[in-house]
Amino acid sequence: MSPTSTDLLGTRLRHLLELLDGDLASLYPALGLPDGFRPRFTPVVRTLAASGALSIRDLAVRLGVTHSAASQTVARMTAQGLVELAPGADARQRIVRLTPAARELLPALDTEWAAARAAAHALETELPYPLGRLVDEALAALRRRPMRERIAAELSPDQGRARDPGRTGDGPADGTRLADSPPGGHRGTGEPR
């Protein structure tokens, strides 16, 4: 049985990202990028090259990611010798700057960036709706009302049961199911519907 548009949404989005990032990373050896270089490093290198040193918080804002995601990426890049950290204005703040090794990668990253943008544009022409626009709209919708609130609204106050949006009623015979049980009854996947 094939999933509907909302079934296994998180799994399908991760698979899409794996395909995009995996194919991009497979080209890195031909571009002369070091082993272990990841697609998520490119925006960091390009941002720091354009802006100079930034705090992790400011870097996260410029990249449009969480502080935690930026911090994890910076930690991996530090381990690979691509960025270095310095203390900030207070003990909690860390300032990120590119190393000379990362600066040497800029010509290859500029080539990769231009090719990836062109390929993404070509992909969007094959779709009925531009993927970039859809992602922007989904992010805006989740900023207005986080998924946590949306899921909580679907949970009934009694017995931790979730309503099936296609059915009405109070009991399991009417389409409700345990909140952590996706369609098919497999528990513990952690997969949002």
N, C-alpha and C positions, 0 to 999 in steps of 0.2 A: 504494500500500500504506500503510495507516494504521499509525502506530507503536504498539508494545505499551506496557504500563504503564511499562517501564524504558527503552525506546528513546528517545533524544533527550530524556532527562529534564531536563537543564540548559536546553535550548532551550525546552521547554514551560513550565518554571518561569519563565524570563525573560519569555516571552510572557504568562503569567498576570499577572506583576507589571506589565508594560507596559500591559495592559488596565486593571488596577486603578488604577495611578498616572495613566495617560493620561486616563481618564474623570474622575478627581478633579481633575486639573489643568485640564481643560476648563471647570470651573465657577469657577475662581479669578477671572476677570475680573468675573463677576457678583457675587462677594463683595467686590470692591474690592481684591484682592490684587495686588501689583505684578507687572509682566512679569518673567518669569524665576523667580518663586517656585515652588519644587518641593515635592511632597508630603513628601519626606524632611526638609524644613526644619521642618515643624510640630511633630514631637516634640521637636526641639531647642529651639525657642522655648518650648514649653509646659514643658519640663523646667527651663530656665534661669529662666523666670518664677516657677516654684514653688520652686526651690532657691536662686536667686541664682547668682552667678558660680561656675564650676567649672573645674577643670583639664580638658583634653581627655581625659585618661585616665579621670577620674571621670565625665565626660559619657558616654564610651563604655560604661562599666560600667552606668550607669543606663539607657541606651538599649538595651543588649544587643547592641551591635555591636563590631567590632574597633576598635582605636585608629586604624588606618589609615583605616577608613571614616568615623569621627567627624572625623578631621583633614581629610579631603577635603571633607566637608560643611561644616565650619567655614570652610575656605578659600573655598568658593563663597559662603557667607553673608557673609563678611567683604568680599568683592568687591562684594556687593550692599548693603553698609552695614547689615546686619541684626545683626551681632555685631562686637565689637571684642576684640582680644587684648591681654593685658598680661603682663609677665614674671611667672613664678612664683617659688617658693622657690629654685630653682636654674636654671641657664642652659637646661636642657632642657625645663623645664615652662612651659607657656603657659596662662593663665587666660582663659576665655571669658566674656564678659558681653553681655547684650542692649543694643542701642542704643535710644534713644528711638523711632526709626522702627519697630523691631521691636515694641516695647511697644504702639505705636498699632495694630498688627495683631491684638492679642490678642482683641478682641471678635469679629472675623471668623473667627479661627482656632478660637475656642470653638464658634461656630456650625458651621463646617466639621467639626470633630472630632465633635460630637454627631450630625450628619447622617451622617457616614461610619461611625460605630459602629453606628447604626441600620441603615444599608444593608448593612453586613457581617453583622449578625445576620440580616437578611432573606435574604441570600444563603445563609448557613449552613443555614437552614431548608429550602432547596431541595436540599441535598446529602445524600447518604446518611451522611456522616460529617462532623462539624464541621471546617472548614478550619483554624481557629485551633488546635484540639486536635491535628490532624494535623501542623501545622507545629511545635508544641511537642514532640511525640513524635519527629519527625524530628531536630530540633535536639538533643534529649537523646540519641538514639541516636548521632549524630555526635560528641557530646562523649565518649561512652563509647568509641567506636571511629571515628576519623576516616575519611573516604572514602579518603584516601591509603592507609591500612592495608588497607582493604577491596579496593582495586584491586591493591595489591602482593600480597595473598594470592591473587589470581586470576592473577597472572603466574607462568609457570613460570620456574625459574632459568635455563633454557637458551633461547637465541634470542629472548628478549623476547616470547614468545607468551602470549596470554591464553587461559584455559580458557573454553569456552562452558558456562555452568552447566547446560545441558540435555543435555550429552553427556560422554562419558568417552573417554579415549585420549590418545595422545601426539602424533599428527601432524595436519597440516591436513585429511586425509581424515576425521579423527574429530571435527572441529568446532572445532579451535583456529584462531586467527587472530592476525595481528600485533596487538600491544597498541594501536597507534594507528590501526588500521583498523576503523571501525565496520561493522556489517552493511551489505552492499552494496558493500564494498570501497573507499569513498571515503576517502582518506587526508587527514590534515592538518586535519580539522575541529576538533580539540581537544574534541570533544563526548564527555562520559562516557556510558556505556551506562546 
